[in-house]
């Protein structure tokens, strides 16, 4: 049976909406603009930020912590910015409202589409958009369909940013059907609004200007109304081979006795001394050094 929204819950909802949902909305809108304009590093960074905040909002509004979780061994661990683990925790109470796959939108004419599960897309997005890759330590591979998969994930996650098992109207009303949010979302799979005061709702209605409305809704099939006039966008595929790989690892591994490898060794030592890099990358550098030692 649904529960009533008490005053403290209403205040909690306000805090979560402004701290997490509103900031995620702006991250998401900006990520879409970055994708279309080819600003790929910022697209990944903002897309990961947006999904992280939506998931943490959903956790908080459904009685869970956004700081930590209990792993399979019974140990409490911090989420940090791990969107894959956040998604696993969401599935523990909202799997019935989450998609099994990210298929091509029926109205999208795209010559190539790779079906992908939400879990696989989130892992790939996290790899390319995590904190270390802000500096392009790993590079990235971006597909044209990635923007539309992001739209689908945001749509699925943002719908969960409500107390799912509370009354949709806050409390039962005489003569009304009085569904819980979960029941409404199940019966109306296209419904996504969280609050008329939230930024995505305002942007979709044009209340924040025509330009932002276009950035949000153009070729955004989950969110755009059926009569929205879409304008063509450039389909982009992109990849980036990281400079540390090109300048250090490749010479050390491919030509260990060459002058290029000697230069790469100097660069490696300078990077290890002066730049903070992930531990596994640093270990790769050290192993490359060992391989070329007689």
GISULQUI-V194263 format. One line per field, one symbol per residue. psi: psi as a letter, one per 40 degrees, with the letter a starting at -180 (. if undefined). burial: I if it has 24 or more other ideal C-beta (glycine too) atoms within 12 Angstrom, else O. A space follows every 10 residues. Layout:
psi->???
burial->???
This chain:
psi->hiiihidddd dddddddddd dddddddddd ddddddeegd dddddddddd dddddddddd efeiiediih adeeihiidb fgdddddddd ddefdeeiid igihhdehgh ehhhiiiddd dddddddeei ddedefdeai hhideddddd ddddddddde figdeihded ihhheidfii dddddddgee hehdheeidd ddddeeeeid dddddddhfg dddhidehgi iiihhhiiih hidddddcdd ddddgdeidd dddddddddd dddehhiidd dddddddddd deh.
burial->OIOOIOOOIO OIIOOIIOOI IIIIIIIIII IIIIIIOOOI IIIIIIIIII IIIIIIIIII IIOIOIOOIO OOOOOOOOIO IIIIIIIIII IOOIOOIIIO OIOOOOOIOI OOOOOIOIIO IIOIIIIIII OIIOOIIIII OIIIIIIIII IIIIIIIIII IIIIIIIIOO OOOOOOOOOI IIOIIOOOOO OIIIIOOIII IOIIOOOOOO OIIIIIIIII IIIIOOOOOO OOOOOOOIOI OIOIIOOIII IIIOOOOOOO IOOIIOIIOO IIOOOOIOOO IIOIIOOIIO OIOO
